[in-house]
């Protein structure tokens, strides 16, 4: 088993821990790379991320409340505002100086694509770029952040793979897929992703028609799949009609064997179909992946010869090599 969540270089990456709307609704507890975090928004709507520990007596701040942009600890009512600064101690006289070690040691956080990205160290990588987010022809559709009892390494391996389509996704789009995977040529895609292009004939059941924009039992898909270190995968779909469907699949390691997962969709449609109906089929596909992956314990092995591979596994093999180099600082 190749453990990875304690590697220092991962602390210097941006990781998604929540959706923007979750933090807007109040205080939130999350766990990233084995560390417990608290998230809230201050009075200026900036996201504050800090260790989930009150400096006073170490109560979990995520069990508190947010009032007027201030996080209030549930144990003694200490309050924290902008930049995690302690602004109130109810048990102390107003003339008593707030102790210097009362402020929260905050981490860097950004909101992008409707998601909260956190870096526990000094950012050495950028948040993945999705050009369609600034294209007026495309709309963005967010989805909930879910917990998968799966190692992030196995999730990326799966998201880069097409050989499992006829088997895992037989209930959605995969039963018409050829089992033989044609030669895969990896190259740099747009916006810093590395991957491959391919064409598939996909099932188009009634549940998929709102997504594909077409009727009929099958549809042609021109697709790309690529990765951006450490745990982002972009999949693009283009149908014969010119409709495009861009998916950013974001995986975050809670620890070595548990992950957060969410995906964001961009589409150049006419907005006539509701967001929920548009991504319903994608969620069905994700549910199939989750059921399969939660059957497989542990971390994906990285040791040479630990796994049998074919040329269909070329994308995952390339990601594993680059990921190990990244962890080692090469």
Backbone torsions as a table, in degrees:
resi	resn	phi	psi	omega
1	UNK	NA	130.7	-179.6
2	UNK	-103.9	100.7	178.7
3	UNK	-76.7	150.5	-172.3
4	UNK	-144.1	-21.7	-168.2
5	UNK	-67.9	-15.4	179.2
6	UNK	-95.7	6.0	-178.3
7	UNK	-72.0	129.5	-175.6
8	UNK	-57.1	-35.9	-175.9
9	UNK	-64.3	-25.7	178.5
10	UNK	-70.0	-25.4	178.0
11	UNK	-69.8	-17.1	-179.5
12	UNK	-96.7	17.1	177.5
13	UNK	-111.6	161.2	174.3
14	UNK	-89.6	130.3	-178.8
15	UNK	-128.2	138.9	177.0
16	UNK	-82.2	127.1	179.2
17	UNK	-118.8	-12.3	-177.4
18	UNK	-167.9	168.4	169.9
19	UNK	-90.9	155.5	179.3
20	UNK	-57.7	-41.0	-176.7
21	UNK	-64.7	-32.6	179.2
22	UNK	-62.9	-42.2	-178.6
23	UNK	-74.5	-32.8	177.5
24	UNK	-61.2	-31.3	-176.2
25	UNK	-80.9	-5.3	177.8
26	UNK	146.4	-167.6	-178.9
27	UNK	-71.3	147.5	-174.2
28	UNK	-141.7	135.8	173.8
29	UNK	-101.7	136.9	178.5
30	UNK	-141.4	167.1	178.3
31	UNK	-132.8	130.5	-177.0
32	UNK	-136.9	124.4	178.9
33	UNK	52.1	37.6	177.5
34	UNK	83.2	3.7	-177.6
35	UNK	-112.1	132.3	179.1
36	UNK	-79.9	132.5	-176.9
37	UNK	-124.4	155.7	169.6
38	UNK	-120.2	140.7	-179.9
39	UNK	-126.7	138.5	172.3
40	UNK	-156.4	168.4	176.0
41	UNK	-109.8	134.0	178.8
42	UNK	-82.6	-173.0	-174.4
43	UNK	-65.8	-18.9	177.3
44	UNK	-96.3	8.4	179.6
45	UNK	70.6	17.6	172.3
46	UNK	-79.6	140.5	178.8
47	UNK	-81.4	127.9	176.9
48	UNK	-107.9	129.4	178.7
49	UNK	-126.8	127.3	-176.9
50	UNK	-147.8	166.8	172.6
51	UNK	-57.4	142.4	-177.0
52	UNK	-81.0	66.4	-174.4
53	UNK	-154.3	121.2	175.9
54	UNK	-73.2	133.0	-179.6
55	UNK	-64.0	-15.6	-176.4
56	UNK	-76.7	-68.2	-179.7
57	UNK	-132.3	23.6	169.0
58	UNK	65.7	25.4	173.4
59	UNK	-68.5	150.3	177.7
60	UNK	-69.9	116.8	-179.0
61	UNK	-66.0	-24.0	179.3
62	UNK	-66.2	-13.3	175.8
63	UNK	-87.9	0.9	-179.4
64	UNK	-89.5	-159.0	-178.4
65	UNK	-133.5	165.0	174.9
66	UNK	-116.7	124.4	178.9
67	UNK	-130.6	121.8	179.0
68	UNK	51.6	42.7	177.2
69	UNK	76.4	14.5	179.1
70	UNK	-120.9	132.9	176.8
71	UNK	-85.7	123.4	-176.3
72	UNK	-110.1	121.1	179.9
73	UNK	-67.5	140.5	-177.1
74	UNK	-76.7	-13.0	-173.5
75	UNK	-88.7	-53.8	-178.8
76	UNK	-128.2	7.7	174.6
77	UNK	77.8	11.2	175.5
78	UNK	-60.0	141.1	-175.7
79	UNK	-118.0	145.3	-177.9
80	UNK	-131.2	132.2	-176.1
81	UNK	-113.0	-135.9	-177.5
82	UNK	-59.7	140.2	179.2
83	UNK	57.9	19.8	177.7
84	UNK	75.7	13.1	-177.0
85	UNK	-71.7	132.3	175.6
86	UNK	-70.7	123.3	-174.5
87	UNK	-117.3	-9.7	-177.5
88	UNK	-156.9	134.8	172.8
89	UNK	-128.5	99.4	-172.9
90	UNK	-58.0	-30.8	-176.2
91	UNK	-81.3	-8.5	-176.4
92	UNK	-104.0	144.8	174.3
93	UNK	-61.5	146.9	-177.6
94	UNK	-58.1	-26.2	-179.5
95	UNK	-80.3	-12.9	-178.6
96	UNK	-75.3	125.8	-178.9
97	UNK	-68.8	137.1	177.0
98	UNK	-67.6	128.1	-179.1
99	UNK	-54.4	145.4	-176.4
100	UNK	-65.1	-26.7	-177.9
101	UNK	-95.1	23.9	-178.1
102	UNK	-90.9	-15.3	-178.8
103	UNK	-75.7	152.8	178.7
104	UNK	-81.0	134.5	175.0
105	UNK	-78.6	97.0	-169.2
106	UNK	-84.7	152.8	174.9
107	UNK	-102.4	162.1	178.0
108	UNK	-73.3	138.3	-179.8
109	UNK	-142.9	145.4	176.8
110	UNK	-138.0	151.2	171.6
111	UNK	-107.0	121.7	177.1
112	UNK	-149.2	138.6	-177.1
113	UNK	59.0	28.9	180.0
114	UNK	76.0	15.2	-176.6
115	UNK	-123.3	152.1	175.6
116	UNK	-96.9	116.7	179.1
117	UNK	-104.1	135.8	-177.0
118	UNK	-127.3	140.1	172.6
119	UNK	-122.2	123.6	-178.1
120	UNK	-82.8	-14.4	180.0
121	UNK	-123.8	-137.1	175.7
122	UNK	-104.4	119.5	-173.1
123	UNK	-55.7	122.4	175.7
124	UNK	-109.9	-6.9	177.2
125	UNK	-131.2	163.9	178.6
126	UNK	-99.6	158.1	168.5
127	UNK	-64.1	134.3	-177.2
128	UNK	-54.1	142.8	-178.8
129	UNK	-92.8	130.8	173.1
130	UNK	-123.1	104.1	-173.4
131	UNK	-60.5	-31.8	-176.1
132	UNK	-66.1	-16.8	-178.7
133	UNK	-66.0	-24.3	178.6
134	UNK	-106.9	13.8	179.2
135	UNK	-101.3	119.2	-175.9
136	UNK	-64.0	-18.1	179.9
137	UNK	-75.7	-12.8	-176.8
138	UNK	-112.0	144.0	170.5
139	UNK	-108.3	154.7	-179.9
140	UNK	-108.7	136.9	178.8
141	UNK	-126.1	120.7	178.4
142	UNK	-94.5	160.3	178.9
143	UNK	-133.4	159.9	-178.2
144	UNK	-61.7	155.2	171.8
145	UNK	-88.2	119.5	-173.5
146	UNK	-109.6	159.9	174.7
147	UNK	-104.4	126.0	176.2
148	UNK	-112.7	132.9	175.6
149	UNK	-85.1	63.0	-174.1
150	UNK	-144.2	143.0	173.8
151	UNK	-66.4	139.8	177.3
152	UNK	-57.7	-31.6	-179.9
153	UNK	-64.7	-38.6	178.4
154	UNK	-71.9	-30.9	-179.9
155	UNK	-68.4	-43.3	178.5
156	UNK	-65.5	-41.6	176.1
157	UNK	-54.1	-43.4	-179.3
158	UNK	-69.7	-44.0	-175.6
159	UNK	-68.1	-21.5	178.8
160	UNK	-89.4	-2.4	-170.0
161	UNK	-105.3	138.2	174.4
162	UNK	-112.3	-9.2	-177.4
163	UNK	-68.3	-20.2	-179.2
164	UNK	-85.7	-8.3	-175.2
165	UNK	-53.1	-50.1	-176.1
166	UNK	-66.9	-16.5	-174.1
167	UNK	-103.6	-55.2	-177.4
168	UNK	-74.7	-33.8	-173.9
169	UNK	-107.7	27.8	177.5
170	UNK	-63.6	-24.6	-179.4
171	UNK	-83.1	-8.1	-179.6
172	UNK	-121.0	-79.5	-173.9
173	UNK	-122.3	-2.8	-164.2
174	UNK	-95.1	-9.1	-171.8
175	UNK	-69.5	-20.1	177.6
176	UNK	-91.4	-1.5	-178.0
177	UNK	-70.2	144.9	170.6
178	UNK	-72.6	139.7	178.2
179	UNK	-76.8	-26.8	178.4
180	UNK	-76.2	125.0	178.1
181	UNK	-94.4	123.4	179.0
182	UNK	-69.5	167.4	-178.8
183	UNK	-55.9	133.6	-179.2
184	UNK	-104.8	126.3	176.5
185	UNK	-111.7	115.4	-179.4
186	UNK	-89.0	140.6	176.4
187	UNK	-159.7	171.9	177.7
188	UNK	-72.0	127.2	174.9
189	UNK	-94.3	-170.6	179.8
190	UNK	-74.1	157.7	171.2
191	UNK	58.9	32.0	172.6
192	UNK	83.7	8.6	176.8
193	UNK	-92.2	147.5	-179.9
194	UNK	-120.6	125.2	-176.7
195	UNK	-176.8	-138.9	-171.0
196	UNK	-152.0	162.7	177.8
197	UNK	-112.5	149.0	179.3
198	UNK	-161.8	162.4	177.8
199	UNK	-120.8	138.9	179.6
200	UNK	-135.8	152.5	168.0
201	UNK	-100.3	116.4	-173.3
202	UNK	-111.8	147.1	171.8
203	UNK	-62.7	146.4	-179.6
204	UNK	-130.8	66.3	179.7
205	UNK	-67.3	169.0	-179.5
206	UNK	-50.9	-35.7	-179.2
207	UNK	-66.7	-20.1	-177.9
208	UNK	-95.8	-12.0	-172.4
209	UNK	-64.2	-35.0	179.0
210	UNK	-68.8	-29.5	178.8
211	UNK	-79.3	-44.7	-178.3
212	UNK	-78.7	-21.1	-177.5
213	UNK	72.4	17.5	-176.6
214	UNK	-138.8	153.8	170.4
215	UNK	-100.6	178.8	-176.4
216	UNK	103.5	156.8	-173.3
217	UNK	-77.0	-23.8	-178.5
218	UNK	-137.1	153.5	175.4
219	UNK	-138.7	152.6	175.6
220	UNK	-90.1	135.4	177.5
221	UNK	-122.9	126.1	167.5
222	UNK	-98.2	121.7	-168.3
223	UNK	-130.6	158.1	165.0
224	UNK	-132.7	149.9	174.0
225	UNK	-137.9	130.7	-179.9
226	UNK	-153.3	163.2	-178.1
227	UNK	-118.3	155.1	172.2
228	UNK	-131.5	119.8	-176.4
229	UNK	-59.4	145.4	0.3
230	UNK	-90.7	-34.2	-168.4
231	UNK	-135.3	34.9	177.6
232	UNK	-113.2	136.6	175.6
233	UNK	-128.2	134.0	175.4
234	UNK	-113.5	130.7	175.7
235	UNK	-121.6	127.4	178.7
236	UNK	-114.1	141.9	179.1
237	UNK	-128.2	131.8	174.0
238	UNK	-131.1	123.8	179.1
239	UNK	-92.6	168.4	-178.7
240	UNK	-59.5	-25.0	-178.3
241	UNK	-75.5	-11.5	-175.4
242	UNK	96.6	-6.3	176.5
243	UNK	-67.2	132.7	179.0
244	UNK	-117.9	146.2	-175.3
245	UNK	-139.1	108.3	-176.5
246	UNK	-105.8	128.7	179.4
247	UNK	-119.4	128.4	169.8
248	UNK	-105.2	113.1	-179.8
249	UNK	-98.1	117.3	-173.2
250	UNK	-117.0	121.7	179.0
251	UNK	-115.6	136.3	-179.3
252	UNK	-128.8	126.3	179.0
253	UNK	-75.8	111.8	169.7
254	UNK	-66.2	-46.0	171.9
255	UNK	-154.1	-160.7	-175.5
256	UNK	-67.3	-28.6	-171.7
257	UNK	-124.1	9.5	177.8
258	UNK	-134.4	143.5	-174.6
259	UNK	-141.9	154.2	163.3
260	UNK	-91.7	146.8	175.6
261	UNK	-140.4	137.2	169.2
262	UNK	-148.9	163.3	173.5
263	UNK	-138.5	149.3	178.9
264	UNK	-119.6	140.4	-178.4
265	UNK	-118.3	138.8	169.8
266	UNK	-121.6	134.8	-177.7
267	UNK	-139.2	142.6	176.0
268	UNK	-98.5	47.6	180.0
269	UNK	-92.5	-174.3	-176.7
270	UNK	-95.2	11.2	176.6
271	UNK	66.6	12.7	-176.9
272	UNK	-75.7	-21.3	178.1
273	UNK	-101.1	135.8	-178.0
274	UNK	-61.8	156.8	179.6
275	UNK	-59.3	-44.0	-178.6
276	UNK	-60.8	-44.5	180.0
277	UNK	-68.1	-33.4	-177.7
278	UNK	-65.4	-40.1	-175.4
279	UNK	-99.6	2.8	-178.7
280	UNK	-57.8	-42.9	-178.5
281	UNK	-67.6	-38.8	176.6
282	UNK	-60.9	-39.4	179.4
283	UNK	-66.8	-35.3	175.5
284	UNK	-62.4	-41.8	178.8
285	UNK	-63.8	-44.9	178.5
286	UNK	-61.4	-37.2	179.0
287	UNK	-63.9	-35.8	176.8
288	UNK	-65.2	-43.4	176.9
289	UNK	-60.6	-44.0	-177.7
290	UNK	-61.4	-44.9	179.9
291	UNK	-59.5	-42.8	-179.5
292	UNK	-67.8	-49.3	-173.3
293	UNK	-68.2	-31.9	179.8
294	UNK	-72.4	-4.3	172.9
295	UNK	-83.6	-14.1	-171.9
296	UNK	-106.6	113.9	-176.4
297	UNK	-81.2	161.5	169.0
298	UNK	77.6	-175.5	-178.1
299	UNK	-92.4	145.1	176.4
300	UNK	-60.8	125.3	-179.6
301	UNK	-66.5	141.0	176.8
302	UNK	-109.6	-12.6	-176.3
303	UNK	-63.6	141.0	-179.7
304	UNK	-58.9	128.0	178.3
305	UNK	84.7	-1.5	-178.3
306	UNK	-71.5	-27.7	-179.5
307	UNK	-123.2	142.9	171.6
308	UNK	-80.6	137.2	-176.6
309	UNK	-132.2	152.0	169.5
310	UNK	-122.0	179.6	179.9
311	UNK	-66.6	-20.7	175.9
312	UNK	-66.3	-19.6	-179.9
313	UNK	-92.9	10.1	-176.5
314	UNK	-57.8	-43.5	179.1
315	UNK	-60.5	-45.0	179.5
316	UNK	-66.1	-39.7	179.1
317	UNK	-61.4	-40.8	178.4
318	UNK	-64.9	-42.0	178.4
319	UNK	-64.1	-44.2	-178.9
320	UNK	-60.3	-42.8	179.7
321	UNK	-61.5	-47.6	-179.3
322	UNK	-68.2	-34.9	179.7
323	UNK	-66.4	-44.9	178.8
324	UNK	-63.1	-41.6	177.3
325	UNK	-61.8	-39.5	178.8
326	UNK	-64.8	-44.2	179.2
327	UNK	-61.1	-36.6	-178.3
328	UNK	-82.6	-5.7	178.9
329	UNK	81.7	15.5	179.6
330	UNK	-81.7	NA	NA
